Amino acid sequence: MPNPEPVRASAFHELLREQIRHEFTASQQYIAIAVYFDSDHLPNLARRFYGQAAEERSHALMMVQYLLDRDQTVTVGGLDEVQPTFVGPREAVEFALEQELRVTRLITALAQTARDTGDYLGEQFIGWFLEVQVQEIADMRTLLAVLDRTGGNMFDVEDFVARQLRVGAAAVGSRAPKPAGV
């Protein structure tokens, strides 16, 4: 029986390769934010952002696995620049929100490209990421609002994070793509 034809690389596949770099960069950026909070002795915020870093890494590996499953070439390269320091907790969370908004624009462009090029498998795959982005933006907006409402009382913010914000809640589900290496 002859081998099936390999799947031709599409515009969607090219953008997905770029998105892998963006996801790994987001992971590293969240580590920088977590270290900022950890060094300021804010363990719940630090834990939240360490967890977010792991989630972004997982997203990159889901994309790697998708490309491998589609018989596409995958090369993992360098990262974009990461901001290592912040003036205060609000700046760190605001930066995280801006990052999630950027990632959402990129994921939306992926979905649009899949649709425009008739890549229905790609469109179905990327739909899960769009759903996750809604929750990630909502969580960052909520955290920013809590920071503002507490007037800078980081003990109240820490308490809120411990009680209300759980990393990975959006990623749980049977529809989640499989990450590479799992």
C-alpha positions in Angstrom: 0.0 0.0 0.0 1.5 3.4 -1.0 2.2 6.0 1.6 -0.3 8.8 1.7 0.7 12.1 0.3 2.2 14.4 2.9 0.1 17.4 3.8 1.4 20.5 2.0 2.5 23.4 4.2 -0.1 26.2 4.2 -0.2 29.8 5.4 -1.9 28.5 8.5 1.1 26.1 9.2 3.5 29.0 8.8 1.6 31.2 11.2 1.3 28.3 13.6 5.1 27.8 13.5 5.5 31.5 14.5 2.9 31.1 17.2 5.0 28.4 18.8 7.7 31.0 19.3 5.1 33.5 20.7 3.8 30.8 23.2 7.3 30.0 24.4 8.1 33.7 24.8 4.8 34.1 26.7 5.9 31.3 29.0 9.3 32.9 29.7 7.6 36.3 30.2 5.3 34.7 32.8 8.4 33.3 34.6 9.8 36.8 34.7 6.6 38.1 36.2 6.5 35.2 38.7 10.1 35.8 39.8 9.2 39.5 40.3 6.4 38.5 42.6 8.4 35.8 44.3 11.3 38.2 45.0 8.7 40.6 46.6 7.5 37.7 48.9 4.1 37.4 47.2 3.8 33.6 47.0 0.3 33.3 45.6 0.9 35.8 42.8 4.2 34.1 42.1 2.5 30.6 42.0 -0.2 32.0 39.7 2.3 33.3 37.2 4.6 30.2 37.4 1.5 28.2 36.6 0.6 30.5 33.8 4.1 30.0 32.4 3.6 26.2 32.4 0.3 26.6 30.7 1.8 28.7 27.9 4.6 26.2 27.4 1.9 23.5 27.2 0.1 25.5 24.5 3.3 25.7 22.5 3.7 21.9 22.8 0.1 21.3 21.7 1.0 23.3 18.6 4.2 21.3 18.0 2.2 18.1 18.3 -0.4 19.3 15.8 2.2 20.1 13.2 3.9 16.8 13.8 0.6 15.0 13.4 0.0 16.9 10.2 3.5 15.7 8.9 4.9 19.2 9.0 8.4 20.3 9.8 8.8 21.8 13.3 11.9 23.8 14.3 12.0 25.4 17.8 14.2 28.5 17.7 14.8 31.5 19.9 12.5 33.7 21.8 11.3 37.3 21.5 12.6 39.8 24.1 11.2 39.3 27.6 10.7 42.2 30.0 12.5 41.2 33.2 11.6 44.0 35.7 8.5 45.9 36.7 8.0 49.1 38.7 5.2 47.6 40.8 2.6 44.8 40.9 0.1 46.8 38.8 2.6 47.2 36.0 3.4 43.5 36.0 -0.3 42.5 35.8 -1.0 45.2 33.2 1.9 43.9 31.1 0.4 40.3 31.4 -3.0 41.6 30.3 -1.4 43.3 27.3 0.4 40.1 26.4 -2.8 38.1 26.5 -4.5 40.7 24.3 -1.6 40.4 21.8 -1.7 36.6 21.9 -5.5 36.8 21.3 -4.9 38.9 18.2 -2.4 36.3 16.9 -4.7 33.4 17.6 -7.6 35.2 15.9 -5.4 35.7 12.8 -4.6 32.0 12.9 -8.3 31.2 12.9 -9.0 33.6 10.1 -6.1 32.3 8.0 -7.4 28.7 8.5 -10.9 29.7 7.5 -9.7 31.8 4.5 -7.5 29.0 3.2 -10.1 26.2 3.7 -7.9 24.5 6.4 -10.9 23.1 8.3 -8.7 20.9 10.5 -6.6 23.9 11.4 -9.7 25.9 12.1 -11.0 23.2 14.4 -7.7 22.9 16.2 -7.3 26.6 16.8 -10.8 27.0 18.1 -9.9 25.6 21.5 -7.2 28.3 21.9 -9.7 31.0 21.2 -11.9 29.7 24.0 -8.9 29.7 26.4 -8.0 33.2 25.5 -11.4 34.5 26.6 -10.8 33.1 30.1 -7.1 34.3 30.3 -8.1 37.8 29.4 -10.9 37.8 31.8 -8.6 36.5 34.6 -6.0 39.3 34.0 -8.7 42.0 33.8 -10.1 40.7 37.1 -6.7 40.6 38.7 -6.0 44.2 37.6 -9.4 45.4 38.9 -8.7 43.7 42.3 -5.3 45.4 42.4 -7.0 48.8 41.8 -9.8 48.2 44.3 -7.6 47.1 47.1 -5.6 50.4 46.9 -2.4 48.5 46.8 -3.0 46.2 49.8 -1.1 43.2 48.5 -2.3 41.0 51.4 -5.8 41.4 50.1 -4.7 40.7 46.6 -2.8 37.6 47.7 -5.9 36.4 49.5 -8.0 36.9 46.4 -5.6 35.1 44.2 -5.5 32.1 46.6 -9.3 31.9 46.8 -10.4 32.8 43.3 -7.8 32.5 40.5 -6.8 29.0 39.6 -4.3 28.4 36.8 -5.3 25.9 34.2 -9.0 26.0 34.8 -9.6 27.0 31.2 -7.2 24.3 29.9 -9.1 21.4 31.5 -11.4 19.5 29.3 -11.6 16.7 26.8 -11.3 19.1 23.9 -7.8 20.2 24.9 -5.2 19.2 22.2 -2.5 16.8 23.2 0.9 18.4 23.9 4.0 16.9 22.4 5.9 14.6 24.8 2.8 13.5 26.7 
